[in-house]
Amino acid sequence: MAIDPKFEENRDVADEHEDHRVWGPVDEPEQLGIHGTHVAVDFDICIADGACLEDCPVDVFEWVDTPDHPESEIKADPVKEEQCIDCMLCVDVCPVDAIDVDPGRAGRL
C-alpha cells in the first residue's frame, strides 16, 4: 500500500520532529505515522532501502533510528524538506511508494 496523498485531510498532526510535522496515528514502535508535509514519508511502510537518500540532489533526507519497527529499524526522515526542489526523484525511486512530494500542500515550510 502506498502513502496516502490526501493524508493532510485524512490524518491529524500528532507531533513534531526535527521541525516538521508528524501525521498520526502514532503508537510506537509499530506505528510511526507520516513525517513531513511538503516532502512526506510514510514511516509505517518505509523499508529503508536508501534510494531516496542516494538520489536526492539537495540532501532532504537523513537516517533516523526507529528501533523495533516491523518494516525497518531506520527510516529516511525529510529533515530538510524546505530544501526540496520538487524534482520527484525520491518519489520515482522509492520501491514501496512511501514518499509523496507536493509543492502546493498546505503547511509547506
N, C-alpha and C positions, 0 to 999 in steps of 0.2 A: 504494500500500500504506500502511495506517495504522500508527501506533505500536502496538507490541505491549503490550497492557495487562498482560501477565504477564512484562514484561521483568525484574522483580526475581528471578524464578525462572529465566528463560532466559538471563540475562547475568550477568557478573561486574563488580564495581566495578573500573574501570580507572584511575581518577584522581579528583581532587577539584578543583573550580573554584569560586571565589567562595563558599566554604562550602557547596557542595552536591556530591553525588556525580555522577560521570560513569560511566555503564554502557557497557562495551565491546561490540564491539571498537572500538578507536580506532587509526586509521592515517592520520594527517594527510597531505595535506589532504583526501583523498577520504572517509574515514570518521571521523566525529566523535562517534559514539555518542549516547546519551540523557543529557541533563542534567537533574538533579533527581530527586526521589523522590516526594514528595507532589504536586508540580507537575512533571511530566516532559515534556520537549520532545525529540523525536527530531530532532537536528540534521541527520541524513542525508536527511530528507525535507522539512524546513522550507524554504519558499521566500521567507521574509522579506517577506510582504505587509503586515505591521504591524497586522493586525486585533486581535490579542491585546493589543498594547501600547495601542492606542486604546481598547479596550473594558474592560480590567481596571480595576475601581473602586478597587483598592488598590495599583496600580503594582508588581505582582510582577515584571514583565519589564523588561529593559534590552537594548539592542542590544549585541552583541559582534561584533568583526571575525572573519571566517573566510575569509581570503584563499585563493583558488584552489579553493574547494569548488565542485563541479559544479552544485549547485542555487542557491546564492546566496553572496555574499561577506560577508553579515552574518546573524546569527541572533538570535532572541528568546530570551534567556537568563533562566531563572527565578531571578534572583539574590536575590530577596526572597520565596522560597516560603513562609517562615514567616508572612508576612502574608496568605496566601491565606485567603479566607472561603468557599471551596467553592461559589461562585455558578455555576460552569461556563460563564461567558460565553466564556472563551478557547477552551474545547473546542468550543462551538457555532459560533464564527465562523471557526475555522481551516479554510481551504479544502482542505487536504491531510490533515487528521486527524493532525497531528504532535504534538498535545498530549493528555495524559491527566492527570486530577486524581482522586486517590483519598485521602480523608482517613484511611482505615484502613490505608494501605500502611505496612509496617514501615519504620523509619528516618525517619519524619516528624520534622522539626525541631521 
